[in-house]
Amino acid sequence: MSALSVSSSLLGLFIGLMTFLFIFRIILTWYPQVDLNRLPFNLIAWPTEPFLIPLRQLVPPLGGVDITPIIWVGIFSLARELLLGQQGLLTLMH
């Protein structure tokens, strides 16, 4: 197995996991009473919060709703398609 293949697999796993976590983060925004510092919710909040903090400074909440997790799902989906999709850069390098 080549290094490019391994790195593509790891990148795909990372992007998939982060997309999954951000989708859960979007669902958690529907329940503002949830304490993100307690298990199992901190397992979702801990890896996503470093991505959300800088984006929140650029994109304020719209109507009191934090849309930054939605933006990150779009960013990770775009990155997956550009890098690993059928015509993605890493796919074409194989």
N, C-alpha and C positions, 0 to 999 in steps of 0.2 A: 504494500500500500504506500503510495507516494505521500510526501509531506504536504503537497497541495490538496490531496484528497482528504487527509486527516484534518488539515486546517479548515477545509470547506465543511466537513462534518461537524467539527467543533463550533464553527461560526454559525452553522444552521441550528445546532442545538441551543446555543446562546440566544440567538434571535428569537427562536420559537419559545424558549422559556420566558424571555423578557416580554414578549407579546402576550403570552398567557398571564403573566403577573400583572401587566397593565390592564388587561381586560378585567381581572379580578379587582384591581384598584378602582376601575370605573364602577363596577357593581357596588363596591364599598362606599362610594360617594353617595349612593342612594340611602345609606344608613349612617347619618352623621353621629348617632349616639355610640357607634362602635369605637372602642378604644384601640387605636392602632399600635399602642405600646404593649399590648397583651397578646399572648399566644392564642390562636394561631395567626392572628391578623398582623403581628409584627413580622412574620415570615414573608408577607406580601409587601408591607411598608418598607422594611429595611433595604431590600435591593432596588426598589423603585424611587425612593425619596431623593437620592443623589441626582437622579435625572430630572426630577420635577422641580427642585428648588431653583435652579438657574432659569428654567423656562417660565416659572411663575413670575419672575422679575420682568420678563418681556411680555407675557400674556396675562393680564389681570383676569380675575374671574368675571364671567359674563352673567349678569343677573344673579350673582351670588353662587354661581356654579363654576367649579374648577374644571376647565376643559383641557388642562395640560396632559392628563393621562390619555385622552383621545388623540391628541396631537402625537404623542409618543407611539401609540399603536400605529398610526399612519407612517411615522418615520421608520419604525422597525419593519413594517410591511414593505415599504418602498426599498429599504436597504436589502431586504431578503430577495426581492424581485431583481434589483439591479446587480446583485452579487451572485445569487444562487439560483435564480429563475432559469427557465428554459433557454433564454438568450442572455443570461447573466454573465458578468465578466469572468468570474471564477469557473463557471460551467464551460465557457468557451475555451478556457486555457487548458482544459483536460485534454 
